[in-house]
Amino acid sequence: MTDSVAIEIGDDYVATIELRRPPNNFFSLEMIDGIAGGLESLDDDPRCRAAVLCAQGKHFCAGADFSPQGAHYTTEDLYAAAVRIFRTHTPVVAAVHGAAVGGGLGLALAADFRIAAPEARFSANFARLGFHQGFGLSVTLPRLVGPQVAADLLFTGRRVPGEEAAQLGLADRLVPRDEVRSAAHAMAGEIAMSAPLAVRSIRATLRGDLADEVEAATFHEHREQDRLQHTADFAEGTRAMAERRTPEFRGE
């Protein structure tokens, strides 16, 4: 447990991993490191066979905070922690009750399943910021929704509401907002009723080299983000977001 992440294991072999940086649950290195460390511990705990990833506050995770007051960390360190999440073995069901934006979408896609509310919204908004996608989305997004839909979402950065997310495959089940967490727990409970060694074996087969692919992708993503972060378009994109207006990009 950290200030950003709390973990509790229930009597039904289901652990709850709760993000505690409301209302937006913006990234911090402590948060991502806490999730990774928590899952690593759960992998070795016989009391846990599945986990629910959920969040306090208004949103699931709004990604990075680009305001002057935002958290300061190196993207390289953050992505190293993210890769650790992908290397863990416990099945995870994400409960997405609000926004999963940018890197927050990447975090949601690190889970095996996503339960969402109609009010939820999913957005890979990087291009709207003059930025390159990160958190392994170069791999996980097309793997989940196909290359054409992934290109649409990455090029436009548009917001996808819960109902469309379910149609596209971003969300596996859609339930009322106040039932998201309980539905995620119920799904994790179903998984936990199966033979744990068999589930881990099946999961490893289905995921294949995903963790290695994500590690390679984050290396490229970090390099492109570092390059684009020094452009005028990125400065305009983040400024426009803070001012809640449409950005005026110039390709510089």
C-alpha positions as CSV (number, residue, x, y, z in Angstrom):
1,M,0.0,0.0,0.0
2,T,1.2,3.6,-0.9
3,D,-0.5,7.0,-0.7
4,S,-1.5,6.5,-4.3
5,V,-2.5,2.8,-4.4
6,A,-4.3,0.6,-1.8
7,I,-4.5,-3.2,-2.1
8,E,-6.9,-5.5,-0.2
9,I,-7.4,-9.3,-0.7
10,G,-10.9,-10.6,-0.1
11,D,-12.0,-14.1,1.1
12,D,-13.0,-15.0,-2.4
13,Y,-9.4,-15.0,-3.8
14,V,-10.1,-11.6,-5.4
15,A,-7.8,-8.6,-4.7
16,T,-8.8,-5.0,-5.1
17,I,-6.2,-2.6,-6.3
18,E,-7.6,1.0,-5.8
19,L,-6.0,4.2,-7.3
20,R,-6.2,6.9,-4.7
21,R,-5.4,10.2,-6.4
22,P,-8.9,11.6,-6.9
23,P,-10.6,13.2,-8.7
24,N,-8.5,12.5,-11.9
25,N,-6.0,9.9,-10.7
26,F,-3.3,11.5,-12.7
27,F,-0.1,9.5,-13.2
28,S,2.7,9.5,-10.7
29,L,5.7,7.2,-10.7
30,E,4.6,6.2,-7.2
31,M,1.2,5.1,-8.5
32,I,2.5,3.0,-11.4
33,D,5.3,1.5,-9.3
34,G,2.7,0.8,-6.6
35,I,0.5,-1.1,-9.1
36,A,3.5,-3.1,-10.5
37,G,4.8,-3.9,-7.0
38,G,1.3,-4.8,-5.8
39,L,0.7,-7.2,-8.7
40,E,4.1,-8.8,-8.2
41,S,3.2,-9.4,-4.6
42,L,-0.2,-10.8,-5.5
43,D,1.5,-13.2,-8.0
44,D,3.2,-14.9,-5.0
45,D,0.2,-14.8,-2.7
46,P,-1.9,-18.0,-2.6
47,R,-4.9,-16.0,-1.3
48,C,-5.2,-14.2,-4.7
49,R,-6.3,-15.6,-8.0
50,A,-7.6,-12.5,-9.8
51,A,-7.6,-8.8,-9.2
52,V,-9.9,-5.7,-9.8
53,L,-8.2,-2.5,-10.8
54,C,-10.4,0.5,-9.8
55,A,-10.2,4.1,-8.8
56,Q,-11.5,6.6,-6.4
57,G,-12.9,10.0,-7.6
58,K,-14.5,11.1,-10.8
59,H,-12.2,9.3,-13.3
60,F,-10.4,6.0,-13.7
61,C,-7.2,7.6,-14.8
62,A,-6.7,10.8,-16.8
63,G,-3.1,10.0,-17.7
64,A,-0.3,12.6,-17.3
65,D,-0.9,16.0,-15.7
66,F,0.7,18.5,-18.1
67,S,-0.1,21.5,-15.9
68,P,2.7,23.3,-14.1
69,Q,1.6,21.7,-10.9
70,G,1.8,18.2,-12.5
71,A,3.9,15.4,-11.1
72,H,7.5,15.4,-12.1
73,Y,9.1,12.0,-13.1
74,T,11.0,10.7,-16.1
75,T,9.0,8.9,-18.7
76,E,11.7,6.3,-18.9
77,D,11.2,5.4,-15.2
78,L,7.4,5.4,-15.6
79,Y,7.5,3.0,-18.6
80,A,9.9,0.7,-16.8
81,A,7.3,0.4,-14.1
82,A,4.6,-0.1,-16.7
83,V,6.5,-3.0,-18.3
84,R,6.6,-4.6,-14.9
85,I,2.8,-4.6,-14.8
86,F,2.7,-6.4,-18.2
87,R,5.1,-9.1,-16.8
88,T,2.9,-10.1,-13.9
89,H,0.7,-13.2,-14.0
90,T,-2.5,-12.4,-12.1
91,P,-5.6,-11.8,-14.3
92,V,-6.9,-8.3,-13.9
93,V,-10.3,-6.8,-14.5
94,A,-10.4,-3.0,-14.8
95,A,-13.4,-1.1,-13.5
96,V,-13.6,2.0,-15.7
97,H,-16.3,4.3,-14.2
98,G,-15.1,7.6,-15.7
99,A,-12.4,8.7,-18.1
100,A,-9.4,6.6,-19.2
101,V,-7.4,9.1,-21.1
102,G,-3.9,9.0,-22.7
103,G,-1.6,6.9,-20.5
104,G,-4.8,6.1,-18.4
105,L,-6.1,4.3,-21.5
106,G,-2.8,2.5,-21.6
107,L,-3.2,1.5,-18.0
108,A,-6.8,0.2,-18.7
109,L,-5.5,-1.9,-21.6
110,A,-2.9,-3.5,-19.4
111,A,-5.7,-5.3,-17.7
112,D,-7.2,-8.5,-19.2
113,F,-10.8,-7.2,-19.2
114,R,-12.6,-3.8,-18.8
115,I,-16.0,-3.3,-17.3
116,A,-17.3,0.2,-18.1
117,A,-20.2,2.6,-17.6
118,P,-22.0,4.4,-20.4
119,E,-20.5,7.6,-18.8
120,A,-17.0,6.3,-19.2
121,R,-14.9,7.7,-22.0
122,F,-11.8,6.3,-23.6
123,S,-9.3,8.6,-25.4
124,A,-5.9,8.2,-26.9
125,N,-5.6,12.0,-27.0
126,F,-1.9,12.3,-27.7
127,A,-2.1,13.8,-31.3
128,R,-4.4,16.4,-29.9
129,L,-1.5,17.4,-27.6
130,G,1.1,17.3,-30.4
131,F,2.5,14.2,-28.8
132,H,3.2,10.5,-29.5
133,Q,1.3,7.7,-27.7
134,G,2.9,5.9,-24.9
135,F,2.4,3.2,-22.2
136,G,2.6,0.5,-24.8
137,L,-0.5,1.6,-26.7
138,S,1.4,1.1,-29.9
139,V,1.0,-2.6,-29.2
140,T,-2.1,-3.0,-27.0
141,L,-4.6,-0.8,-28.9
142,P,-4.3,-2.4,-32.3
143,R,-4.1,-5.8,-30.7
144,L,-7.5,-5.2,-29.1
145,V,-9.4,-3.3,-31.7
146,G,-7.5,-3.9,-34.9
147,P,-5.1,-1.6,-36.8
148,Q,-7.7,0.5,-38.6
149,V,-9.7,1.4,-35.5
150,A,-6.5,2.0,-33.6
151,A,-5.3,4.4,-36.3
152,D,-8.6,6.2,-36.2
153,L,-8.4,6.6,-32.4
154,L,-4.7,7.6,-32.4
155,F,-4.8,10.0,-35.4
156,T,-7.9,11.8,-34.2
157,G,-7.6,11.5,-30.4
158,R,-11.4,11.5,-30.2
159,R,-13.3,10.5,-27.1
160,V,-15.1,7.2,-27.2
161,P,-18.1,6.9,-24.9
162,G,-18.9,3.7,-23.0
163,E,-21.4,2.3,-25.5
164,E,-19.1,2.8,-28.5
165,A,-16.2,1.4,-26.4
166,A,-18.2,-1.8,-25.9
167,Q,-19.0,-2.0,-29.7
168,L,-15.3,-1.5,-30.5
169,G,-14.1,-4.0,-28.0
170,L,-12.4,-1.5,-25.7
171,A,-14.9,-2.5,-23.0
172,D,-16.0,-6.1,-22.4
173,R,-19.1,-5.3,-20.5
174,L,-21.2,-2.2,-20.0
175,V,-23.1,-1.7,-16.7
176,P,-24.6,1.3,-14.9
177,R,-22.0,3.5,-13.3
178,D,-22.8,2.6,-9.7
179,E,-22.4,-1.1,-10.6
180,V,-19.1,-1.0,-12.4
181,R,-16.9,-2.0,-9.4
182,S,-19.3,-4.8,-8.3
183,A,-19.5,-6.1,-11.8
184,A,-15.8,-6.1,-12.2
185,H,-15.5,-8.0,-8.9
186,A,-18.1,-10.5,-10.0
187,M,-16.1,-11.2,-13.2
188,A,-12.9,-11.5,-11.3
189,G,-14.7,-13.9,-8.9
190,E,-15.7,-16.1,-11.8
191,I,-12.1,-16.3,-12.9
192,A,-11.0,-17.1,-9.4
193,M,-13.4,-20.1,-9.3
194,S,-11.3,-21.7,-12.1
195,A,-8.2,-23.7,-11.4
196,P,-5.5,-21.1,-10.8
197,L,-2.6,-22.9,-12.4
198,A,-4.7,-23.6,-15.5
199,V,-5.8,-19.9,-15.7
200,R,-2.2,-18.7,-15.5
201,S,-1.1,-21.2,-18.1
202,I,-3.9,-20.2,-20.5
203,R,-3.3,-16.5,-19.9
204,A,0.4,-16.9,-20.7
205,T,-0.4,-18.7,-23.9
206,L,-2.9,-16.0,-25.0
207,R,-0.6,-13.1,-24.1
208,G,2.4,-14.6,-25.8
209,D,5.3,-12.1,-26.1
210,L,3.1,-9.2,-25.1
211,A,5.4,-7.9,-22.3
212,D,8.4,-8.0,-24.6
213,E,6.5,-6.2,-27.3
214,V,5.4,-3.6,-24.9
215,E,8.9,-3.1,-23.6
216,A,10.2,-2.6,-27.2
217,A,7.3,-0.3,-27.9
218,T,7.8,1.9,-24.9
219,F,11.5,2.4,-25.8
220,H,10.4,3.8,-29.2
221,E,7.4,5.7,-27.7
222,H,9.7,7.4,-25.1
223,R,12.2,8.4,-27.8
224,E,9.4,9.9,-30.0
225,Q,7.7,11.7,-27.1
226,D,11.1,13.2,-26.1
227,R,11.5,14.5,-29.6
228,L,8.0,15.9,-30.0
229,Q,8.0,17.4,-26.5
230,H,10.4,20.1,-27.9
231,T,8.1,21.2,-30.7
232,A,5.9,24.3,-30.9
233,D,2.9,22.0,-31.6
234,F,3.3,20.3,-28.3
235,A,3.5,23.6,-26.5
236,E,0.4,24.7,-28.3
237,G,-1.4,21.5,-27.6
238,T,-0.8,21.5,-23.9
239,R,-1.6,25.2,-23.6
240,A,-4.8,24.7,-25.5
241,M,-5.8,21.9,-23.2
242,A,-5.2,24.0,-20.2
243,E,-7.2,26.9,-21.7
244,R,-10.0,24.5,-22.8
245,R,-9.9,25.6,-26.5
246,T,-9.2,24.0,-29.9
247,P,-5.4,24.0,-30.6
248,E,-4.0,25.7,-33.6
249,F,-1.2,23.5,-34.8
250,R,1.4,24.7,-37.4
251,G,3.5,21.6,-37.9
252,E,6.5,23.1,-36.2
